[in-house]
Amino acid sequence: MWDDAFPSFLIGLREGLEAGLIVSILVATLVRAGARNRLPQVWTGVLAAIALAMSFGAVLTFTAASLSATAQEAFGGTLSVIAVAFVTAMVFWMRRSARSLSGEIKEKVTGALAMGSGVLILTSFLAVGREGLETALFLWTTARAAGESAGPLTGAGIGLVLAAGLCWGLYRRVLKINLTKFFTYTGAVLIVIAAGVLGYGLRDLQEGGVLPGSTAYAFDLGSHIDAGSWYSTLLQGVLNITPAMTWLQVAGYAGYLAVVMTLFVRGVRAVPAARAAAPKPAAGKPGTPARPGPVAGLPGPGPKPVGAGGRRPAWVVPVAVVAVPVVVAGLVVALARPKPSGGQTVAVSETDCGKGFTAPKAGRQTFQMQNTGDKTSEVYLIDPSSNAVYGEVEGLAPGTTRDLVATVAGGTYAWRCVPSTGRAVTSRPVTVGGGTGSTKAVVPVSENDLAGPLKAYKAYVQQGLATLVAQTRTLDADIAGNHLAKARTDWLAAHLTYSSLGAAYGTFEDYEQKIDGRADGLPGGVADRDFAGFHRVEYGLWHAQTAGRLKAPVQALADAAAGLQKAFPTQDFDPGDLPLRAHEILENTLQFELTADTDEGSGTNLATANANLAGTRELLTVLRPLLTTRAPKLLPAVDADVARLQQLLDAEHRDASWTPVEQLDTVTRQRITGATGQLLEDLAPVPDLLEIRKSA
């Protein structure tokens, strides 16, 4: 949890110390001015600022929860960018103002004392409120980036408590801190963290459809880096550096860091020079601060009378300043939530599944699904006789409500509630009378339904692995005999065999890196000792490396292929991976092969794309019986897409050689990319159609 807590700890410490210093200076100024009776007004303003910050956080949380998934991404991304702007401004302001903060606030307090209690409340409210709003916004964005709130809230809480202790020590003269250095060092760290938040925000905006380039990856190290390792978790939690980042994310991260850090460092260097050039004070002993005396024109102690000699209760103003932001936040949340659509409100939980559901009229209906339980749940509108699904809502959090729109015709309907943990529950059925025509439903898939396709595909993979082992042994013999020209031909044959087993990538575990690892992300690149497999051998064969240098990498490749063949029968192959791979194989093709990202000199990316297409075709073959009954119009469109892409690839295969991707003319390259994209679009429904759904 600490990796998620550290950024919030730092922001809580800095913002808490800033706000605490301001409050300490306000209190000290009033005490020295002999106006202790005005201290409640300072605390009233502070209380109002805290209420405003908490209300602002509530508005962000509950407003975002009522949005669609795409809108949430856009909303979160926008606020992340705003948070970065606030933090950046705060870092520069505090670096510049750390030394003069006390004098500026004393001047404001002196003026506020002369103008009345309301101005003093406003002064403390504005001074602390800005820090509170910045903290709330940054906490919200870091919690969203972390995917949980416990870590960020814990970190912020520790930071605020520590800041309060430091401010108390400074006020009591127990501690002495060089605030300029403190804010300089923490400011530099916050700039690095803010760069990560900016990158995360840009990714959210891409996924929300606001910015382009969501599939244009600068790098994808998912197959090289264990996302659950301590170092990966630390980088993602503290710096928001993820194994896969788009070009826009990388540009935003690097550009922000380069520009802002440069300006910050220059500003730090400029401060000593400016201080040295400043004129010395004309009077007063060095190091002795001016001690303000009583302020002229101040009213006497005690609250002023209200009306005809009555006194206003002391609790009225504090209660009012807390109630106002809370009420305003409540109104904003209420207005931001989606208006009731007039449909039925249906309960979703293990105990109340389907409560409130009555037979609706035939036609298009909107049901308001309200999670009344304590677990995140999925809910399906089903035909209880066949378990066919008419509509679904996934990831419904406790206490939230989302609309489910479905077209209802004559028939029997029920709700199936599936909590994240626990058993699925099916509601009592209701019968809808009247209504003509039929409604579109998806017959759910069970693990048993996928058992046959999985068995057939595993047999295909096992046969392919047997071929792979023989081919890598032939390649090993080529290198041992110094037959490098033959080795290039045999290398391609073996690599294409492996590339046609795409649906099994998720089960190959460490063998994937050993057999088909990439140099991306390795410290030494192609010269790194951990660079292994087909691409390592490819680099050597097409960069004039001797057979002696290639002997060890080729032997390691052959050993890895043999090891995979032996291990595969006992490896876990999740049946649910089959429908997912129908889409993911060609996603990798589009990302790595059609961009020539994996080319280490052979120029055979189109041959690999062709092998990926063969693997996809094989996968569709085993899934065809399930798809035919659920989406009869899908397969003809997919078959036409496959034929079109195959024709385009075949056109670039001449005389046993393939056109390198980088030598394709613009029109041809766009046609191949477009055909792959169209096939991906038509394959997109497959995972949903064949998703394994939990039944009662």
C-alpha positions in Angstrom: 0.0 0.0 0.0 3.0 2.3 0.6 3.6 2.8 -3.1 0.1 4.2 -3.5 0.4 6.2 -0.2 3.7 8.0 -0.8 2.5 10.6 -3.4 -0.4 11.4 -1.1 1.8 11.5 1.9 4.0 14.0 0.3 1.2 16.2 -0.9 -0.5 16.0 2.6 2.8 16.9 4.2 3.5 19.9 1.9 0.0 21.2 1.8 -0.6 20.6 5.5 2.6 22.4 6.3 1.7 25.3 4.1 -1.7 25.6 5.6 -0.3 25.0 9.1 2.3 27.7 8.7 -0.4 30.2 7.6 -2.5 29.3 10.6 0.5 29.6 13.0 1.4 33.0 11.6 -2.2 34.2 11.9 -2.4 33.0 15.5 1.0 34.4 16.5 0.1 37.8 14.9 -3.1 38.0 16.9 -1.5 36.9 20.1 1.3 39.5 19.8 -1.2 42.2 18.9 -3.2 41.5 22.1 -6.2 40.2 20.2 -6.6 36.7 21.6 -10.4 37.2 21.5 -10.2 37.1 17.7 -8.7 33.6 17.6 -12.2 31.9 17.3 -12.6 33.9 14.1 -9.4 32.4 12.7 -10.5 28.8 13.6 -14.0 29.5 12.1 -12.3 30.4 8.8 -10.1 27.3 9.0 -13.1 25.1 9.8 -15.0 26.6 6.8 -11.9 25.8 4.5 -11.8 22.2 5.7 -15.6 21.8 5.1 -15.1 23.2 1.6 -12.3 20.8 0.8 -14.2 17.8 2.0 -17.3 18.8 0.2 -15.3 19.3 -2.9 -13.9 15.8 -2.6 -17.4 14.4 -2.2 -18.6 16.3 -5.3 -15.8 14.8 -7.3 -16.4 11.3 -6.0 -20.2 11.1 -6.4 -20.3 13.1 -9.6 -17.8 10.7 -11.3 -19.7 7.6 -10.0 -22.8 8.7 -11.8 -21.1 9.0 -15.2 -20.7 6.3 -17.8 -17.3 4.5 -18.0 -16.2 6.6 -21.0 -17.3 9.8 -19.4 -15.6 8.8 -16.2 -12.3 8.5 -18.1 -12.7 11.9 -19.7 -13.8 13.5 -16.4 -10.9 11.9 -14.5 -8.4 12.8 -17.2 -9.5 16.4 -17.2 -9.2 16.7 -13.4 -5.8 15.0 -13.5 -4.5 17.7 -15.8 -6.1 20.4 -13.7 -4.5 18.9 -10.6 -1.1 18.9 -12.2 -1.6 22.6 -13.0 -2.5 23.4 -9.4 0.4 21.4 -8.0 2.8 23.1 -10.4 1.6 26.5 -9.5 1.8 25.6 -5.8 5.4 24.4 -6.1 6.6 27.6 -7.8 4.6 29.8 -5.5 5.9 28.2 -2.3 9.5 28.2 -3.6 9.2 31.9 -4.2 7.2 32.9 -1.1 8.6 30.7 1.6 10.8 33.5 3.1 8.3 36.3 2.7 5.2 34.4 3.7 5.2 35.6 7.4 5.4 39.2 6.5 2.7 39.1 3.8 0.2 37.3 6.2 1.0 39.7 9.0 0.1 42.6 6.8 -3.2 41.0 5.8 -4.1 40.2 9.4 -3.4 43.7 10.6 -5.7 45.0 7.9 -8.3 42.4 8.7 -8.2 43.3 12.4 -9.0 46.9 11.6 -11.9 46.0 9.3 -13.9 43.6 11.5 -14.5 39.9 12.3 -15.9 39.0 8.9 -12.7 40.0 7.1 -10.6 38.0 9.5 -12.7 34.9 8.9 -12.4 35.5 5.2 -8.6 35.9 5.4 -8.1 32.6 7.2 -10.6 30.9 5.0 -9.0 32.0 1.7 -5.5 31.3 3.0 -6.3 27.7 4.1 -9.0 27.0 1.5 -6.7 27.1 -1.4 -4.5 24.4 0.1 -7.5 22.3 1.0 -8.9 22.4 -2.5 -5.5 21.5 -4.0 -5.2 18.6 -1.6 -8.7 17.3 -2.3 -8.2 17.4 -6.0 -4.7 15.8 -5.9 -6.0 13.1 -3.5 -8.9 12.3 -5.8 -6.6 12.0 -8.9 -4.0 9.8 -7.1 -6.7 7.5 -5.6 -8.2 7.1 -9.1 -4.8 6.3 -10.5 -4.1 3.8 -7.7 -7.6 2.2 -8.2 -8.2 2.2 -4.5 -8.6 4.9 -1.8 -7.1 3.2 1.4 -3.5 3.8 0.4 -3.8 7.4 -0.7 -6.0 8.4 2.2 -3.6 6.7 4.7 -0.6 8.5 3.2 -2.4 11.9 3.2 -3.5 11.3 6.8 0.0 10.6 7.9 1.4 13.6 6.0 -1.2 15.9 7.5 -0.6 14.6 11.1 3.1 15.1 10.6 2.6 18.6 9.2 0.5 19.5 12.2 3.2 18.3 14.6 5.9 20.2 12.7 3.8 23.4 12.8 3.2 23.0 16.5 6.9 22.6 17.1 7.7 25.7 15.0 5.0 27.7 16.8 6.4 26.7 20.2 10.0 27.2 19.0 10.8 23.6 19.7 11.8 23.0 16.1 13.8 24.9 13.5 13.4 24.0 9.9 14.9 25.6 6.8 11.6 26.1 5.0 13.3 27.2 1.8 15.3 24.0 1.5 12.3 21.9 2.6 10.0 23.3 -0.1 12.7 23.2 -2.7 13.5 19.5 -2.2 9.8 18.4 -1.8 8.9 20.6 -4.8 11.4 18.7 -7.0 9.9 15.4 -6.0 6.4 16.6 -6.5 7.2 17.7 -10.0 8.3 14.2 -10.9 5.1 12.8 -9.3 3.0 15.4 -11.2 4.6 14.3 -14.4 3.2 10.8 -13.8 -0.2 12.2 -12.9 -0.2 14.1 -16.2 0.7 10.9 -18.1 -2.1 9.0 -16.4 -4.5 11.9 -17.1 -3.6 11.9 -20.8 -4.2 8.2 -20.9 -7.7 8.7 -19.3 -8.5 11.4 -21.9 -7.4 9.0 -24.7 -9.6 6.2 -23.3 -12.5 8.6 -22.9 -12.2 9.5 -26.6 -11.2 13.1 -26.0 -7.6 12.7 -27.3 -6.4 10.4 -30.2 -3.7 7.8 -30.2 -5.1 5.3 -27.6 -3.6 2.4 -29.5 -0.3 4.2 -30.5 2.0 2.7 -28.0 5.5 4.0 -27.5 6.4 0.8 -25.7 4.6 -2.3 -24.3 6.7 -4.2 -21.8 3.8 -6.3 -20.5 5.4 -9.5 -21.6 8.9 -8.6 -20.2 7.9 -7.2 -16.8 6.0 -8.8 -14.0 3.3 -6.2 -13.2 2.9 -7.6 -9.7 6.6 -7.3 -8.8 7.7 -4.9 -6.1 9.6 -2.6 -8.5 6.8 -2.5 -11.0 4.3 -1.7 -8.3 6.5 1.0 -6.9 7.0 2.7 -10.3 3.3 2.6 -11.0 2.2 3.7 -7.6 4.7 6.5 -7.1 5.6 7.7 -10.6 2.6 6.4 -12.6 5.0 4.7 -15.0 3.3 1.7 -16.4 4.6 -1.2 -18.5 2.6 0.1 -21.6 2.4 3.8 -22.4 1.3 5.6 -25.5 3.3 8.1 -27.4 1.1 11.0 -26.1 1.7 9.8 -22.5 5.5 9.6 -23.0 5.6 13.0 -24.7 3.5 14.6 -22.0 5.5 13.0 -19.2 8.9 13.8 -20.7 7.9 17.3 -21.9 6.4 18.4 -18.6 9.4 17.0 -16.6 12.0 18.7 -18.9 10.3 22.1 -19.0 9.0 22.4 -15.5 12.0 20.9 -13.7 14.4 23.2 -15.8 12.4 26.3 -14.8 12.2 25.1 -11.2 16.0 24.5 -10.9 16.8 27.8 -12.6 14.5 29.6 -10.2 16.2 27.9 -7.2 19.6 29.1 -8.5 18.4 32.6 -9.1 17.1 33.1 -5.5 20.6 33.4 -3.8 21.7 35.9 -6.4 18.7 38.0 -6.0 19.0 37.9 -2.2 22.6 39.0 -2.4 21.7 42.0 -4.6 18.9 43.1 -2.3 19.6 46.2 -0.1 20.3 45.7 3.6 17.7 46.9 6.1 18.4 50.5 7.3 17.5 50.1 10.9 17.1 47.5 13.5 19.4 44.8 14.8 20.1 42.1 12.4 18.0 39.0 12.9 15.6 40.8 15.3 12.1 40.7 13.9 9.8 43.7 14.4 7.4 43.1 17.2 4.0 44.5 16.4 2.2 46.3 19.1 -1.5 46.7 19.6 -3.2 47.8 16.5 -4.8 51.2 16.6 -8.6 51.4 16.1 -9.3 47.8 17.3 -12.6 47.2 19.0 -12.5 46.1 22.6 -12.5 42.5 23.6 -15.6 40.4 23.4 -18.2 40.0 20.7 -20.2 43.0 19.5 -23.9 43.2 20.6 -26.5 42.2 18.1 -29.7 44.1 17.8 -31.0 45.7 21.0 -28.4 44.5 23.4 -28.7 40.7 22.5 -25.7 38.6 21.8 -25.2 36.2 18.9 -24.6 32.6 20.1 -20.9 31.6 19.6 -21.9 28.5 17.7 -23.9 30.2 14.9 -21.1 31.3 12.6 -19.0 28.0 12.8 -22.1 25.9 12.1 -23.1 28.2 9.2 -19.7 28.1 7.5 -19.7 24.3 7.7 -23.3 23.8 6.6 -23.1 26.1 3.6 -20.5 24.1 1.6 -22.0 20.8 2.7 -25.5 21.9 1.4 -24.0 23.3 -1.8 -22.1 20.1 -2.4 -25.3 18.0 -1.8 -27.2 20.1 -4.3 -24.4 19.7 -6.9 -24.3 15.9 -6.4 -28.1 15.7 -6.6 -28.2 17.8 -9.8 -25.2 15.8 -11.3 -26.8 12.4 -10.8 -28.8 11.1 -13.8 -32.5 12.0 -13.6 -34.8 9.1 -13.0 -35.9 7.7 -16.3 -39.3 6.8 -15.1 -38.5 3.0 -15.2 -38.5 0.5 -12.4 -35.9 0.7 -9.6 -34.6 -2.9 -9.1 -32.5 -4.0 -6.2 -29.2 -5.8 -6.7 -27.8 -7.8 -3.8 -27.5 -11.4 -2.5 -30.6 -10.9 -0.4 -32.8 -8.5 -2.4 -32.0 -9.5 -6.0 -34.8 -8.3 -8.2 -36.8 -6.6 -5.5 -39.1 -4.0 -7.0 -39.3 -5.8 -10.4 -42.8 -6.1 -11.8 -44.0 -7.1 -15.2 -43.2 -4.2 -17.5 -45.0 -3.2 -20.7 -43.6 -4.6 -23.9 -41.1 -2.4 -25.7 -37.9 -0.6 -24.9 -37.6 -0.2 -21.1 -35.1 1.4 -18.8 -34.5 -0.3 -15.5 -32.6 1.5 -12.7 -30.3 -1.0 -11.1 -29.5 -0.1 -7.5 -26.9 -2.0 -5.6 -28.4 -2.3 -2.1 -25.7 -4.8 -0.9 -22.2 -4.4 0.3 -20.4 -6.0 -2.7 -19.7 -4.9 -6.2 -21.9 -7.0 -8.4 -22.9 -7.9 -12.0 -26.6 -8.1 -12.9 -28.2 -9.7 -15.9 -31.8 -9.6 -17.3 -32.3 -13.2 -18.3 -34.8 -15.7 -19.7 -34.9 -18.2 -16.7 -35.8 -21.1 -19.0 -32.8 -20.8 -21.3 -30.5 -18.4 -19.3 -30.3 -16.1 -22.4 -29.1 -12.7 -21.4 -31.1 -9.6 -22.6 -29.0 -7.0 -20.9 -26.3 -6.6 -18.2 -24.6 -4.1 -16.0 -21.1 -5.0 -14.8 -19.1 -3.5 -11.9 -22.1 -2.0 -10.0 -20.6 -0.6 -6.8 -22.4 -0.7 -3.5 -24.8 2.2 -3.1 -24.7 3.2 -6.7 -27.4 3.2 -9.4 -27.0 2.7 -13.1 -29.5 2.3 -16.0 -30.0 -0.9 -17.9 -31.8 -0.5 -21.2 -33.4 -3.5 -22.8 -36.2 -4.3 -25.3 -38.9 -6.4 -23.7 -41.3 -8.6 -25.7 -43.8 -11.2 -24.6 -42.1 -13.9 -22.4 -40.7 -14.6 -19.0 -37.9 -12.6 -17.4 -35.9 -12.6 -14.2 -32.8 -10.9 -12.8 -29.6 -12.7 -12.0 -27.3 -10.9 -9.4 -23.7 -12.0 -9.3 -21.6 -10.5 -6.5 -17.9 -10.3 -6.7 -17.6 -12.9 -4.0 -20.4 -15.3 -3.0 -23.1 -17.1 -4.9 -25.2 -15.9 -7.8 -28.9 -15.3 -7.0 -31.8 -15.4 -9.5 -35.0 -13.4 -8.7 -38.5 -14.7 -9.1 -39.6 -14.6 -12.7 -42.3 -12.3 -14.1 -44.3 -12.8 -17.3 -44.8 -10.1 -19.9 -47.9 -10.4 -21.9 -48.5 -9.1 -25.4 -45.8 -7.6 -27.6 -44.9 -8.9 -31.0 -41.6 -9.8 -32.5 -38.5 -11.1 -30.7 -35.8 -9.4 -28.6 -32.1 -9.9 -29.1 -30.6 -12.2 -26.4 -27.3 -13.8 -25.9 -27.2 -17.4 -24.7 -24.6 -17.6 -22.0 -21.6 -19.8 -22.2 -20.3 -22.1 -19.5 -16.9 -23.7 -19.0 -18.4 -26.9 -20.2 -19.4 -25.2 -23.5 -15.8 -24.2 -24.0 -14.4 -27.5 -23.0 -14.6 -29.0 -26.5 -13.1 -26.0 -28.3 -10.4 -25.8 -25.6 -9.5 -29.5 -26.1 -9.3 -29.1 -29.9 -7.2 -26.0 -29.6 -4.8 -27.5 -27.1 -4.3 -30.4 -29.5 -3.5 -27.9 -32.3 -1.0 -26.2 -30.0 0.7 -29.4 -29.0 1.1 -30.4 -32.6 2.6 -27.0 -33.3 5.0 -27.3 -30.5 6.2 -30.7 -31.7 6.9 -29.1 -35.1 8.6 -26.1 -33.3 11.0 -28.4 -31.4 12.0 -30.2 -34.6 12.5 -26.9 -36.4 14.6 -25.3 -33.7 16.8 -28.5 -33.6 17.3 -28.1 -37.3 18.3 -24.4 -36.7 20.7 -25.5 -34.0 22.3 -28.0 -36.5 22.6 -25.2 -39.1 24.5 -23.0 -36.7 26.7 -25.9 -35.5 27.6 -26.6 -39.2 28.2 -22.9 -39.9 25.4 -22.9 -42.6 24.2 -19.4 -41.9 22.3 -19.0 -45.2 20.2 -22.1 -44.5 19.9 -21.0 -40.9 18.1 -17.8 -42.0 15.5 -19.9 -43.9 15.0 -22.3 -41.1 14.8 -19.5 -38.6 11.8 -18.0 -40.4 10.0 -21.4 -40.7 10.4 -22.0 -36.9 9.4 -18.5 -36.0 6.2 -18.6 -38.1 5.3 -21.9 -36.4 5.5 -20.3 -33.0 3.7 -17.1 -34.2 0.7 -19.2 -35.3 0.1 -20.4 -31.7 -1.1 -16.9 -30.6 -4.1 -18.0 -28.5 -1.8 -19.9 -26.1 0.5 -16.9 -25.3 -1.2 -16.3 -21.9 -0.3 -19.8 -20.8 3.3 -20.1 -21.9 4.5 -18.3 -18.7 8.3 -17.6 -18.7 8.8 -19.5 -21.9 7.4 -16.6 -23.9 10.3 -14.4 -22.9 12.8 -17.2 -23.5 11.4 -18.0 -27.0 10.1 -14.7 -28.4 11.4 -11.9 -26.1 12.0 -8.4 -27.4 14.9 -6.1 -26.7 12.5 -3.2 -25.8 12.9 -2.2 -22.2 16.2 -4.1 -21.6 19.0 -1.9 -20.2 21.4 -3.1 -22.9 19.0 -3.3 -25.7 20.0 -5.9 -28.3 23.3 -6.3 -26.5 21.7 -7.1 -23.2 22.5 -10.6 -21.8 18.8 -11.2 -21.1 17.8 -10.6 -24.8 16.9 -14.2 -25.9 14.8 -16.2 -28.3 13.9 -15.8 -31.9 14.6 -12.1 -32.1 18.0 -12.4 -30.5 18.9 -15.1 -33.2 17.3 -12.9 -35.9 19.5 -10.0 -34.9 22.6 -12.1 -35.1 21.7 -13.7 -38.4 21.0 -10.5 -40.1 23.8 -8.5 -38.5 26.8 -10.6 -39.7 27.4 -12.3 -36.3 29.4 -15.5 -36.6 28.1 -19.0 -35.9 30.3 -19.0 -32.8 28.4 -16.1 -31.3 25.1 -17.5 -32.3 25.7 -21.0 -30.9 24.6 -20.3 -27.3 21.5 -18.3 -28.2 20.3 -20.9 -30.6 20.9 -23.7 -28.2 19.0 -21.8 -25.5 16.1 -21.3 -28.0 16.0 -25.0 -28.8 16.1 -25.9 -25.1 13.3 -23.5 -24.4 11.1 -24.9 -27.1 11.7 -28.4 -25.8 10.9 -27.3 -22.3 7.7 -25.6 -23.4 6.6 -28.8 -25.2 7.1 -30.8 -22.0 5.4 -28.2 -19.7 2.4 -27.2 -21.8 0.2 -30.2 -21.0 0.3 -29.2 -17.3 0.0 -25.5 -17.8 -3.2 -23.7 -16.9 -5.1 -22.7 -20.0 -8.2 -20.8 -18.9 -11.2 -21.6 -21.2 -12.2 -17.9 -21.0 -8.9 -17.0 -22.8 -10.1 -18.5 -26.1 -12.7 -15.8 -26.9 -10.3 -13.1 -25.7 -7.5 -14.3 -27.9 -9.7 -14.1 -30.9 -9.3 -10.3 -30.7 -5.9 -10.0 -29.0 -3.8 -11.9 -31.5 -4.4 -9.4 -34.2 -4.2 -6.5 -31.7 -0.6 -7.6 -31.2 -0.2 -7.9 -35.0 -1.4 -4.3 -35.5 0.8 -3.0 -32.7 4.1 -4.8 -33.2 4.2 -6.4 -36.7 2.5 -3.8 -38.9 4.7 -1.1 -37.3 7.9 -3.2 -37.8 8.5 -2.7 -34.0 9.8 -6.2 -33.7 12.0 -6.3 -36.8 15.6 -7.1 -35.9 16.8 -7.2 -39.5 15.0 -10.0 -41.4 12.2 -7.7 -42.7 9.6 -10.6 -42.2 7.0 -8.8 -40.1 4.3 -9.5 -42.8 5.2 -13.2 -42.7 4.6 -13.1 -38.9 1.3 -11.2 -39.5 0.3 -14.0 -41.9 1.1 -16.6 -39.2 -0.9 -14.6 -36.7 -3.8 -14.6 -39.1 -3.5 -18.4 -39.4 -3.7 -18.7 -35.6 -6.8 -16.5 -35.5 -8.4 -18.6 -38.3 -7.7 -21.8 -36.3 -9.2 -20.3 -33.2 -12.3 -19.2 -35.0 -12.6 -22.7 -36.4 -12.9 -24.2 -32.9 -15.2 -21.5 -31.7 -17.4 -21.5 -34.8 -20.2 -23.8 -33.4 -20.7 -21.5 -30.4 -20.6 -18.3 -32.5 -23.0 -19.7 -35.2 -25.9 -20.1 -32.8 -25.3 -16.8 -31.0 -24.4 -14.4 -33.8 -25.1 -16.0 -37.2 -24.4 -12.8 -39.1 -21.0 -12.2 -37.5 -19.0 -15.1 -39.0 -19.8 -14.2 -42.7 -18.5 -10.7 -42.1 -15.4 -12.0 -40.3 -14.7 -14.6 -43.0 -14.9 -11.8 -45.6 -12.4 -9.7 -43.6 -10.0 -12.6 -43.2 -10.1 -13.3 -46.9 -9.5 -9.7 -47.7 -6.5 -9.4 -45.3 -5.1 -12.7 -46.6 -5.2 -11.5 -50.2 -3.4 -8.3 -49.2 -0.7 -10.2 -47.4 -0.3 -12.8 -50.2 0.4 -9.9 -52.6 3.5 -9.0 -50.7 4.9 -12.6 -50.7 6.9 -13.2 -53.8 9.5 -15.8 -54.6 9.7 -17.1 -51.0 10.4 -13.6 -49.7 8.2 -11.0 -48.0 8.2 -7.2 -48.5 9.5 -5.5 -45.4 6.9 -3.3 -43.8 9.1 -0.2 -44.1 9.4 -0.7 -47.8 5.6 -0.8 -48.4 4.2 2.2 -50.3 1.8 4.3 -48.3 -1.3 3.1 -50.0 -0.5 -0.6 -49.5 0.5 -0.1 -45.9 -2.7 1.8 -45.2 -4.8 -1.0 -46.9 -3.2 -3.7 -44.8 -3.5 -1.7 -41.6 -7.1 -0.8 -42.5 -8.1 -4.4 -43.3 -6.6 -5.6 -40.0 -8.5 -2.8 -38.1 -11.7 -3.8 -39.8 -11.2 -7.4 -38.9 -10.5 -6.4 -35.3 -13.7 -4.3 -35.2 -15.8 -7.3 -36.4 -14.1 -9.6 -33.9 -14.7 -7.2 -31.0 -18.1 -8.8 -30.0 -16.6 -12.3 -29.7 -15.4 -11.9 -26.1 -18.8 -10.6 -24.9 -20.7 -13.3 -26.9 -18.6 -16.1 -25.4 -18.0 -14.7 -21.9 -18.4 -17.3 -19.2 -21.2 -16.1 -17.0 -21.8 -17.3 -13.5 -25.2 -19.0 -13.1 -27.2 -19.7 -10.0 
